[in-house]
């Protein structure tokens, strides 16, 4: 398949770009909520506007009231989110949680999908149990209790966890902590007794929670998929999330590159625009090439995922690793080419660096995914 968008996808890209640049701009959203020390880290009004645009239900099947689109289309929206640093629960709610809910029964989908599609509810996912992304190890336990389960354990860095009406939790229902089987996914409502949050503000001003589950009682309808068979659902959710976070990372890289190139055209030194200096031109050209390669591999990963290819899992990790390197280069070069003012809060380039650092760690950094690609390739 060609590594560019078709006509319908291009129309979506133009619509998303205009919407994010206006409604989701750094001034209107990120700086606005950050400077007010907002406990959510994002605007619920903007989330409702996402729903009006049809974004919230993009990955929800048409039979369930959504648009039935794919990860390529979700990636288009995420790229514009990254480009404008728009704080929103789109990745956690409309990509990760929505992908998990696809595997749920009619009861769990009927309970949670309408609120997501309408932009009335926000969802998050609780996977990691340490400082680093290691989904191979699930120690949080869900033990049989009557007709349901009792959930106990801890989850770390649950993005927008305290603001979510529901949290998709990966828990162990049998076996040892590192077993592939024996994992089950649960839709845990925010008002569940025994669940507590320790909220923290991340480097990019978004909010996350360290969550403790102290004997949380869940009924059988909270199960997403099959008991002990949640690893397949978890992997599907992770693939979608990794491709989505890569797409957002491409947007961060492009946004940082764009404002840096604009600065090169405006800043004068020694009587000429600094963009006229060949050394900076070479660095800008190299950066452009790296960002375009990262964008191409991300589109490829989304296409493979939408097509149900066996190679999608590996390509998702390839995209995550490549984008991390490209976005890291974009923000570092951006700060350097801005000179001293690149270190000040007055200029937006530092905000791109902060978002890049948080996004690189989300669902695994470049080293985790590079190692994963090597292992999947037989090394």
C-alpha positions in Angstrom: 0.0 0.0 0.0 1.2 3.6 -0.7 2.6 5.4 2.3 0.4 8.4 2.0 -3.3 9.2 2.6 -6.1 8.6 0.1 -8.6 11.4 -0.7 -10.9 10.7 2.2 -8.0 10.5 4.6 -6.6 13.7 3.3 -9.9 15.5 3.8 -9.9 14.2 7.4 -6.3 15.4 7.9 -7.3 18.9 6.7 -10.3 19.0 8.9 -8.3 17.8 12.0 -5.5 20.2 11.3 -7.8 23.2 11.1 -9.7 22.1 14.3 -6.6 21.5 16.4 -4.8 24.6 15.2 -7.8 26.7 16.3 -9.5 25.0 19.2 -6.7 22.8 20.4 -3.8 25.3 20.1 -1.1 25.6 22.7 -2.4 29.0 23.9 -6.0 27.9 24.2 -5.4 24.5 25.8 -2.0 23.5 27.1 -0.9 26.8 28.5 -4.5 27.7 29.6 -4.9 24.5 31.7 -1.3 24.3 32.9 -1.2 27.9 34.2 -4.5 27.2 36.1 -3.0 24.1 37.7 -6.0 22.1 36.4 -6.6 18.9 38.2 -7.6 17.1 35.0 -4.9 18.6 32.7 -7.4 18.9 29.8 -10.6 20.7 28.9 -13.9 18.7 29.0 -15.4 21.3 26.7 -12.8 20.4 24.0 -13.5 16.7 24.6 -17.2 17.3 23.7 -16.1 19.2 20.6 -14.0 16.1 19.7 -17.3 14.2 19.8 -19.1 16.7 17.6 -16.3 16.2 15.1 -16.8 12.5 15.3 -13.3 11.8 16.7 -14.3 10.1 19.9 -16.0 7.1 18.2 -13.6 6.7 15.3 -12.5 3.2 16.3 -15.9 2.0 17.5 -17.8 -0.3 15.1 -20.7 1.1 13.2 -23.0 -1.5 14.8 -22.1 0.0 18.2 -22.8 3.6 17.1 -19.3 4.6 16.0 -17.7 5.5 12.7 -16.0 2.2 12.1 -12.8 3.8 11.0 -9.3 2.4 11.4 -6.0 3.1 13.0 -4.8 5.1 10.0 -7.6 7.6 10.6 -7.0 7.7 14.3 -3.3 8.3 13.6 -4.3 11.3 11.5 -6.1 12.9 14.4 -3.3 12.0 16.8 -0.6 13.5 14.6 -2.5 16.9 14.7 -2.9 16.4 18.5 0.9 16.0 18.8 1.6 18.9 16.4 -0.4 21.3 18.6 0.4 19.6 21.9 -3.4 19.5 22.5 -4.1 17.9 25.9 -6.8 15.4 25.5 -7.8 11.8 26.5 -8.1 10.7 22.9 -5.3 8.2 23.0 -6.3 6.6 26.3 -10.1 6.7 25.6 -10.7 6.5 21.9 -7.8 4.3 21.0 -6.7 2.1 23.9 -10.0 1.7 25.8 -12.1 1.6 22.6 -9.9 -1.2 21.2 -10.3 -3.2 24.4 -14.1 -2.6 24.5 -14.4 -4.1 21.0 -13.7 -7.4 22.6 -16.3 -7.0 25.3 -19.8 -8.4 25.4 -23.0 -6.5 24.7 -23.4 -5.6 28.4 -20.0 -3.9 28.8 -20.1 -2.2 25.4 -23.7 -1.0 26.0 -22.6 0.5 29.4 -19.5 2.3 28.3 -19.5 3.0 24.5 -22.4 5.5 24.3 -20.7 7.9 26.8 -17.4 7.7 24.9 -19.0 8.4 21.5 -20.9 11.4 23.0 -17.8 12.9 24.6 -19.5 12.7 28.0 -17.0 10.2 29.5 -13.3 9.7 29.7 -11.6 6.4 30.0 -8.0 5.2 30.8 -6.0 2.0 30.9 -4.1 0.6 33.8 -1.3 -1.8 32.7 2.1 -1.0 34.2 3.1 -1.8 37.7 6.5 0.0 37.9 8.5 2.9 36.6 9.0 1.2 33.2 6.6 -0.3 30.7 6.7 -4.1 31.2 3.3 -5.6 30.2 4.8 -9.1 30.3 4.5 -9.0 34.0 1.1 -8.6 35.5 1.0 -9.0 39.3 -2.2 -7.2 40.2 -4.7 -9.9 41.2 -8.4 -10.5 40.6 -9.7 -13.4 42.7 -13.0 -15.1 42.4 -15.6 -13.7 44.8 -19.2 -14.9 44.6 -20.4 -14.2 41.1 -17.6 -11.7 40.4 -14.1 -10.8 41.4 -12.1 -9.1 44.1 -9.3 -6.9 42.7 -6.2 -6.1 44.7 -2.8 -4.6 43.8 -1.3 -1.4 42.3 -1.0 0.2 38.9 1.4 3.1 38.1 1.3 6.1 35.8 -2.3 5.7 34.7 -2.7 8.7 32.4 -5.9 10.7 33.3 -6.8 7.9 35.7 -8.3 10.2 38.3 -10.4 12.0 35.6 -11.8 8.8 34.1 -15.3 7.4 34.6 -13.9 3.9 33.8 -10.5 2.3 33.8 -9.5 -0.8 31.8 -7.4 -2.8 34.2 -5.2 -5.8 33.3 -5.2 -8.2 36.3 -4.0 -11.7 36.9 -6.7 -14.3 37.5 -4.4 -17.4 37.4 -0.8 -18.4 37.1 2.4 -16.6 38.1 3.2 -12.9 37.5 5.1 -13.6 34.2 2.8 -16.2 32.6 1.4 -15.3 29.3 -2.0 -16.8 30.1 -4.0 -16.1 33.2 -4.6 -12.4 32.5 -8.1 -10.9 32.4 -9.2 -7.3 31.5 -11.8 -5.6 33.6 -13.8 -2.4 33.1 -13.6 -0.8 36.6 -16.0 2.2 37.2 -14.5 5.2 38.9 -16.8 5.0 41.9 -15.7 1.5 42.8 -15.2 1.1 46.5 -11.6 0.3 47.5 -9.9 2.1 44.6 -7.7 5.1 45.5 -5.6 7.5 43.5 -2.3 9.3 44.1 -2.3 11.8 41.3 0.9 13.3 39.9 1.6 15.9 37.3 3.9 14.7 34.6 6.7 16.7 32.9 4.4 17.7 30.0 1.7 19.0 32.5 -0.6 16.0 31.9 -2.0 14.1 34.9 -1.5 10.5 35.8 -2.3 8.3 38.8 -0.7 5.7 41.0 -3.8 3.6 41.7 -4.3 1.2 44.6 -7.0 -1.5 44.5 -7.8 -2.7 48.0 -10.3 -5.5 47.6 -12.4 -3.8 44.9 -15.5 -5.9 44.3 -16.5 -6.3 40.6 -19.4 -8.2 39.1 -19.0 -10.6 36.2 -20.2 -8.0 33.7 -17.0 -6.1 34.3 -14.9 -8.7 32.4 -13.8 -7.6 28.9 -13.4 -10.7 26.8 -12.7 -14.1 28.4 -11.5 -14.9 31.9 -7.8 -15.9 31.7 -7.8 -15.1 28.0 -7.2 -11.4 28.3 -3.6 -11.5 26.9 -5.0 -11.4 23.3 -7.1 -8.4 24.1 -4.3 -6.7 25.9 -1.9 -7.2 23.0 -4.5 -5.8 20.6 -4.9 -2.8 22.8 -1.2 -2.3 23.1 -0.6 -2.5 19.3 -3.3 0.1 18.7 -1.8 2.3 21.5 1.7 2.0 20.3 0.8 2.9 16.7 -1.3 5.8 18.1 1.5 7.1 20.3 3.9 6.9 17.4 1.5 9.0 15.3 1.3 11.6 18.1 5.1 11.5 18.3 5.3 12.3 14.6 3.1 15.3 15.2 5.3 16.4 18.1 8.3 16.1 15.8 6.6 18.0 12.9 5.4 20.7 15.2 8.9 21.2 16.7 10.4 21.2 13.3 7.9 23.7 11.9 8.4 26.3 14.6 12.2 25.8 14.4 12.2 26.4 10.6 10.1 29.5 11.1 12.5 30.8 13.7 15.4 30.2 11.2 13.6 32.4 8.8 13.1 35.2 11.3 16.2 35.4 13.5 19.0 37.6 12.3 22.6 37.2 13.2 25.7 39.0 11.7 23.3 40.9 9.4 21.6 37.9 7.8 18.9 35.3 8.6 20.4 32.4 10.5 18.5 30.1 8.1 21.0 31.3 5.4 23.9 29.6 7.2 24.7 26.3 5.5 25.4 24.4 8.7 21.9 25.1 9.9 20.4 24.3 6.5 22.1 20.9 6.6 20.8 20.2 10.1 17.3 21.2 9.1 17.4 19.0 6.0 18.6 16.0 8.0 15.8 16.6 10.5 13.2 16.8 7.8 14.4 13.4 6.3 14.3 11.7 9.7 10.8 13.0 10.5 9.4 11.9 7.1 10.9 8.4 7.5 9.3 8.2 11.0 6.0 9.3 9.5 6.1 6.7 6.7 6.8 3.8 9.0 4.0 4.9 11.3 1.5 5.0 8.4 2.8 1.5 7.4 2.3 0.2 10.9 -1.3 1.5 11.0 -2.1 0.1 7.6 -0.8 -3.4 8.6 -2.8 -3.2 11.8 -6.0 -2.3 10.0 -5.3 -5.1 7.5 -4.9 -7.7 10.2 -1.3 -8.5 9.1 0.9 -10.8 11.2 3.6 -8.2 10.8 1.6 -5.5 12.5 3.0 -6.2 16.0 6.6 -5.9 15.0 6.0 -2.8 12.8 4.2 -1.1 15.7 7.4 -1.5 17.7 9.5 -0.4 14.8 7.4 2.8 14.5 7.5 3.5 18.3 11.3 3.1 18.3 11.9 5.2 15.1 9.5 8.0 16.1 11.2 8.2 19.5 14.6 8.8 17.9 13.2 11.3 15.3 11.1 13.3 17.8 14.0 13.3 20.2 16.2 14.8 17.5 13.5 17.3 16.5 13.1 18.8 20.0 16.9 18.8 20.7 17.7 20.5 17.4 14.8 22.9 18.0 16.1 24.0 21.3 19.6 24.4 20.1 18.7 26.3 16.9 16.5 28.6 19.0 19.6 29.5 21.0 19.3 30.8 24.5 15.6 31.7 24.2 14.9 28.0 23.5 15.3 27.4 27.2 12.7 29.9 28.2 9.0 29.3 28.8 8.1 32.2 26.5 8.9 30.1 23.5 6.9 26.9 22.7 9.8 24.7 21.7 10.5 23.7 25.3 6.9 22.5 25.6 7.5 20.1 22.7 10.6 18.7 24.4 8.6 18.0 27.6 5.8 16.3 25.6 8.3 14.2 23.8 9.9 13.0 27.0 6.5 11.9 28.4 5.4 10.3 25.2 8.6 8.4 24.7 8.0 6.5 28.0 4.4 5.8 27.3 3.8 2.2 26.3 7.6 1.6 26.1 10.6 3.7 25.2 12.8 3.2 22.1 15.1 0.8 23.9 12.3 -1.5 24.9 10.9 -1.6 21.4 14.3 -1.9 19.7 15.0 -4.9 21.9 11.5 -6.3 21.1 12.1 -6.0 17.4 15.4 -7.8 17.7 13.8 -10.6 19.7 11.0 -11.0 17.2 13.5 -11.1 14.4 15.3 -14.0 16.0 18.2 -12.2 17.7 
